[in-house]
Amino acid sequence: MNRLKFLFLFASYAIFLIGLLIYSFSQVDLNLTISSNIYYQVFQEYLLDLGYFNRPLSTAFYVVIILFLFIFYLLILHLVRYLRITKVQIIYLLIVGIVILFLSYPAFSYDIYNYMFDARIITKYLQNPYIHKALDFPADPWIRFMHWTHRTYPYGPIWLLVTLPVSFLGFGKFVLTLINFKLMFLLFYLGNIFLIGKILGKTSPQNRLLGVSLYAFNPVILLESLVSPHNESAMLFFLLLAIYMGIVRKSSFWWIGGLLLSGGIKFISLILIPLKYFYGKNIILENKYATFLKVCLLLLTLLVVFQIYQRDPYPWYFITLIGLASLLPFNFKTRLLLYGVTFGALLYYIPYLYIGYYPSYVRTAQTAMFLVPIVSAIIWLLIVFIKGKLKFVKVFSKNK
């Protein structure tokens, strides 16, 4: 891509990322004051009026932002596939996304505040979060803007160990702790990109940039790893580490160790431990790698579907699946399903942003909006499959 075209792409992409950054502050909790600076207060008041009291316009802004981010995603992947963009240009696009979205407010989920308070129970109160919950500390000002204050710690011990130093370095200050947690999630995002690149560098070098781009520029990954980050990013990091060290480097120790670390954050990845031994030691050399990854994806997808059945199709559930799918960039079916899941997950927030609370019909609308793009992708795949079969029958009949 020549310099002028790239500058236009870069500037356009940055504009919508800045739009997402600004929009994220329209969702700041009404009980939370991030800064007492008078200029920030004026800025915040205007955005809160948009987010909470002009919901149709707020929803329209969100729809425009996610639609264009999805279009940019497809455009970047198209340019990568047809070698019309360089690695350096991809790095520039990656950097602008990181710089802008690191500054964003965690607009679409309160989970980061729960991560912060869970660690705070230890670093400030010297208590066990598996026994104590946020409501056990009613005088703490942080619980004013938290959700799920009634539950004890629901994650594995590895996640607690990861978050304790981050919490400690916040020195009890809310904004500093929030910045530390955002920085930690940024490092996991970069770590996932690095590991995807390392794995593909060994297994499919010609598709390395495409696989990295499938993950790095995915709008769901941007929203759920950088804007409103979730610990699925950390779970994916250790899963990718297990694949790289255990499958590519053929280390049984790292395969088990990486999955134990991953499962020590959220438990679902533990189901993959026996797979390496079922497929044998030389998965790469025996050309079983693609099948192995598809089975990993299938098993984790079944567990995610079970999670969805129990709760809702939360977009962050798909971080791990998107990360694994990025290791199969050469597979058209996987990419198409990834696009469907991505677009459905982006649509998921629309009913809540428009209504502002969660009656049953909002949850029904969220599920429907999530499923429509996925079902459409599946139907498209079936059409392609049927056309292929009909073409084969026609050619076979002629030859006969």
C-alpha positions in Angstrom: 0.0 0.0 0.0 1.4 3.4 -1.0 2.0 6.0 1.6 -1.0 8.3 0.8 -3.5 5.4 0.9 -2.0 4.1 4.1 -2.2 7.6 5.7 -5.9 7.8 4.8 -6.5 4.3 6.3 -4.5 5.2 9.4 -6.3 8.5 10.0 -9.7 7.0 9.4 -9.1 4.1 11.7 -7.7 6.4 14.4 -10.8 8.6 14.1 -13.2 5.8 15.0 -10.9 4.5 17.7 -11.0 8.0 19.2 -14.7 7.9 18.8 -14.8 4.7 20.8 -12.5 6.3 23.4 -14.7 9.3 23.9 -17.9 7.2 23.8 -16.6 5.0 26.5 -16.8 7.9 29.0 -20.5 8.2 28.4 -20.9 5.0 30.4 -19.0 6.1 33.5 -20.9 5.0 36.6 -22.9 7.8 38.1 -21.4 7.1 41.5 -17.9 7.3 40.3 -15.8 10.5 40.1 -12.6 9.8 38.1 -11.2 13.3 38.4 -12.2 16.6 40.0 -10.6 18.7 37.3 -13.2 21.3 36.2 -12.5 20.8 32.5 -12.9 17.0 32.8 -16.1 17.5 34.8 -17.6 19.6 32.0 -16.6 17.0 29.5 -17.9 14.2 31.7 -21.2 15.9 32.3 -21.9 16.2 28.6 -21.1 12.6 27.9 -23.1 11.3 30.9 -26.1 13.2 29.5 -25.6 11.4 26.2 -25.1 7.9 27.8 -27.8 7.9 30.4 -30.4 10.4 29.3 -30.3 10.4 25.5 -30.1 6.6 24.9 -31.3 6.6 21.3 -28.5 8.9 20.2 -26.0 7.1 22.4 -27.0 3.7 20.8 -26.7 5.3 17.4 -23.2 6.4 18.1 -22.3 2.9 19.3 -23.7 1.3 16.2 -21.8 3.6 13.9 -18.5 3.0 15.8 -18.8 -0.8 15.9 -19.9 -1.0 12.3 -16.9 0.9 11.0 -14.5 -0.9 13.3 -15.9 -4.2 11.9 -15.5 -2.8 8.3 -11.9 -1.7 9.1 -11.3 -5.2 10.5 -12.4 -6.9 7.3 -10.5 -4.3 5.2 -7.2 -4.9 7.1 -7.6 -8.7 6.7 -8.3 -8.3 3.0 -5.1 -6.1 2.6 -3.1 -8.7 4.5 -4.4 -11.7 2.6 -3.5 -10.1 -0.8 -0.2 -8.7 0.4 -1.2 -5.0 -0.1 -0.1 -3.9 3.3 3.4 -4.3 5.0 4.3 -5.6 8.4 5.5 -2.1 9.4 2.1 -0.6 8.4 0.3 -3.2 10.5 2.5 -2.3 13.5 1.6 1.4 13.1 -2.1 0.4 13.1 -1.6 -1.8 16.1 0.2 1.0 18.0 -2.5 3.6 17.4 -5.1 1.2 18.7 -3.1 0.4 21.8 -2.4 4.1 22.6 -5.9 5.2 22.2 -7.9 2.4 23.8 -5.6 2.1 26.8 -7.0 5.5 27.8 -10.6 4.3 27.5 -13.0 3.8 30.4 -14.2 0.2 30.9 -17.6 1.1 29.5 -19.3 -2.2 28.9 -18.6 -4.3 32.0 -17.9 -3.9 35.7 -15.8 -7.0 35.9 -12.5 -5.1 36.2 -13.8 -3.4 39.4 -14.5 -6.9 40.8 -10.9 -8.0 39.9 -9.6 -4.9 41.6 -11.7 -5.4 44.8 -11.0 -9.1 45.0 -7.3 -8.4 45.2 -7.9 -5.4 47.5 -9.5 -7.8 50.1 -6.0 -9.2 50.5 -3.8 -6.2 49.9 -5.8 -3.8 52.1 -7.8 -5.9 54.5 -5.6 -9.0 54.7 -8.6 -11.3 54.3 -9.4 -14.3 52.1 -11.6 -13.4 49.0 -12.7 -17.0 48.8 -14.5 -16.4 52.1 -15.2 -12.7 52.2 -17.1 -10.6 49.6 -17.2 -6.9 48.9 -20.3 -6.4 51.0 -18.3 -7.5 54.0 -16.5 -4.1 53.8 -19.5 -1.7 53.6 -17.4 1.4 54.5 -15.1 0.9 51.5 -15.9 3.7 48.9 -15.1 1.4 46.0 -18.3 -0.7 46.4 -20.5 2.3 45.5 -19.9 1.7 41.8 -19.4 -2.1 41.8 -21.7 -4.8 40.6 -21.8 -8.4 42.0 -20.8 -7.2 45.4 -22.6 -10.2 47.0 -20.4 -13.0 45.6 -17.1 -14.4 46.9 -14.1 -15.0 44.6 -15.2 -17.2 41.6 -11.9 -17.6 39.8 -8.9 -19.9 40.1 -5.9 -19.1 42.5 -3.6 -18.2 39.6 -5.7 -15.2 38.7 -5.4 -14.0 42.3 -1.7 -14.4 42.2 -1.5 -12.4 39.0 -3.6 -9.5 40.3 -2.0 -9.2 43.7 1.2 -7.3 42.6 -0.9 -5.1 40.4 -3.2 -4.2 43.3 -0.3 -3.7 45.7 1.4 -1.2 43.3 -1.8 0.8 43.2 -1.1 1.8 46.9 -4.8 1.8 47.7 -5.5 4.6 45.2 -8.4 3.9 42.9 -7.3 5.6 39.7 -3.7 4.3 40.0 -5.0 0.8 40.6 -7.3 1.0 37.6 -4.4 2.2 35.4 -2.3 -0.7 36.7 -5.0 -3.2 35.8 -5.5 -1.7 32.4 -1.7 -1.9 31.8 -1.7 -5.5 32.9 -4.5 -6.4 30.4 -2.6 -4.5 27.7 0.4 -6.7 28.3 -1.7 -9.8 28.1 -3.1 -8.5 24.8 0.4 -8.0 23.4 1.5 -11.3 24.8 -1.3 -13.1 23.0 -0.3 -11.3 19.7 3.3 -12.3 20.3 2.5 -16.0 20.9 0.1 -16.2 18.0 2.9 -14.9 15.8 5.4 -17.3 17.3 3.2 -20.3 16.8 2.3 -19.4 13.2 5.9 -18.6 12.5 6.6 -22.3 13.1 3.4 -23.9 11.7 2.3 -21.6 8.9 4.9 -18.8 8.2 3.1 -17.6 5.1 -0.1 -17.0 7.2 1.6 -15.4 10.2 0.6 -11.8 9.6 -3.0 -12.8 8.7 -3.3 -14.9 11.9 -1.9 -12.0 14.0 -4.3 -9.6 12.3 -7.3 -11.9 12.9 -6.7 -11.5 16.6 -5.1 -8.1 17.0 -7.7 -6.0 15.1 -10.8 -8.0 16.0 -13.3 -5.5 17.4 -14.4 -7.9 20.1 -10.8 -8.4 21.3 -10.4 -4.6 21.3 -13.5 -4.1 23.4 -13.0 -7.0 25.7 -9.2 -6.9 26.1 -8.4 -3.2 26.0 -11.6 -1.2 26.7 -13.5 -3.4 29.2 -10.9 -6.1 29.8 -11.6 -9.6 31.1 -9.5 -12.3 32.5 -10.2 -14.6 29.5 -7.2 -12.7 28.0 -4.9 -14.0 30.6 -6.5 -17.5 30.3 -5.8 -17.4 26.6 -2.2 -16.2 27.1 -1.3 -19.3 29.1 -3.2 -21.6 26.7 -1.2 -20.2 23.8 1.9 -20.6 25.8 1.0 -24.3 26.4 0.4 -24.7 22.6 3.7 -23.0 21.7 5.9 -24.7 24.3 4.0 -28.0 24.5 3.0 -28.7 20.9 5.4 -26.6 18.7 8.4 -27.2 21.1 7.1 -30.6 22.1 7.5 -30.1 25.9 5.1 -32.2 27.9 6.0 -30.3 31.0 5.0 -27.0 29.4 1.8 -28.4 27.9 0.6 -29.5 31.3 2.1 -26.5 33.1 0.6 -23.9 30.7 -2.8 -25.5 30.9 -2.7 -25.6 34.7 -1.9 -21.9 34.7 -4.6 -21.2 32.2 -7.1 -23.4 34.1 -6.0 -21.7 37.3 -7.6 -18.5 36.0 -10.8 -19.9 34.6 -11.2 -23.6 34.7 -12.5 -24.5 31.2 -9.1 -24.9 29.5 -8.2 -27.9 31.8 -10.3 -30.1 29.5 -7.5 -29.9 26.9 -4.8 -31.6 29.0 -5.4 -35.2 27.7 -5.5 -34.1 24.0 -1.7 -34.0 23.4 -1.4 -37.6 24.5 -4.3 -38.7 22.4 -2.7 -37.2 19.3 0.9 -38.3 20.1 4.1 -36.4 20.7 4.8 -35.2 17.2 1.6 -33.4 16.3 3.4 -30.9 14.0 5.6 -33.4 12.2 2.7 -35.9 11.6 0.5 -33.1 10.1 -2.1 -33.5 12.9 -1.8 -29.8 13.9 -4.9 -28.4 12.2 -7.1 -31.3 13.3 -5.7 -30.9 16.9 -6.6 -27.2 16.9 -10.1 -27.9 15.6 -10.7 -30.4 18.3 -9.5 -27.8 20.9 -11.8 -25.3 19.4 -14.7 -27.7 19.5 -14.2 -28.7 23.1 -13.9 -25.1 24.3 -16.9 -24.1 22.2 -19.0 -26.8 23.8 -18.0 -25.4 27.3 -18.7 -21.9 26.2 -22.1 -22.9 24.9 -22.8 -24.5 28.3 -21.8 -21.2 30.0 -24.1 -19.3 27.7 -27.0 -21.7 28.4 -26.5 -21.1 32.1 -26.1 -17.3 31.8 -26.0 -15.1 28.7 -23.8 -14.9 25.5 -21.4 -12.5 27.0 -19.0 -11.2 24.4 -15.9 -11.8 26.5 -16.6 -15.6 26.5 -15.3 -15.6 23.0 -11.9 -14.2 23.6 -10.3 -17.7 23.9 -12.2 -19.0 20.8 -11.1 -16.0 18.7 -7.5 -16.5 19.9 -7.5 -20.2 18.9 -9.3 -19.5 15.6 -6.5 -17.1 14.7 -4.1 -20.0 14.7 -6.1 -21.4 11.7 -6.1 -18.3 9.4 -5.9 -20.4 6.3 -9.3 -22.1 7.0 -12.2 -20.4 5.3 -14.8 -22.0 7.4 -13.1 -21.0 10.6 -12.7 -17.4 9.4 -16.4 -17.1 8.4 -17.6 -18.4 11.7 -15.2 -16.0 13.5 -16.7 -13.1 11.5 -20.2 -14.2 12.5 -19.3 -14.5 16.2 -17.5 -11.2 16.1 -20.4 -9.3 14.6 -22.9 -11.0 16.9 -20.9 -10.2 20.0 -20.7 -6.5 18.9 -24.5 -6.3 18.5 -25.0 -7.9 21.9 -24.7 -4.5 23.8 -27.2 -2.6 21.6 -30.5 -3.5 23.5 -29.1 -2.6 26.9 -27.6 0.7 25.6 -31.0 1.6 24.3 -33.1 0.6 27.3 -30.6 1.1 30.2 -31.6 -1.9 32.3 -32.3 -5.6 31.9 -35.9 -6.7 31.7 -36.5 -10.1 30.2 -37.2 -8.7 26.7 -33.8 -7.0 26.6 -32.0 -10.2 27.4 -34.1 -12.0 24.7 -33.2 -9.2 22.2 -29.5 -9.5 23.1 -29.5 -13.2 22.5 -31.3 -12.8 19.2 -29.0 -10.1 17.9 -26.0 -12.3 18.9 -27.3 -15.4 17.1 -28.5 -13.8 13.8 -24.9 -13.2 12.4 -23.8 -16.6 13.6 -26.7 -18.5 12.0 -26.2 -16.4 8.8 -22.6 -17.6 8.7 -23.6 -21.2 9.2 -26.3 -21.0 6.5 -23.7 -19.5 4.1 -21.3 -22.3 4.9 -24.1 -24.8 4.1 -24.8 -23.1 0.8 -21.2 -23.3 -0.1 -21.0 -26.9 0.9 -24.1 -27.8 -1.1 -22.9 -25.9 -4.2 -19.6 -27.8 -3.9 -21.4 -31.1 -3.7 -23.7 -30.3 -6.7 -20.7 -29.2 -8.7 -18.9 -32.4 -7.9 -21.9 -34.5 -8.9 -22.2 -32.6 -12.2 -18.5 -33.0 -13.1 -18.6 -36.7 -12.1 -21.7 -37.3 -14.2 -20.0 -35.7 -17.3 -16.9 -37.8 -16.9 -19.0 -40.9 -16.5 
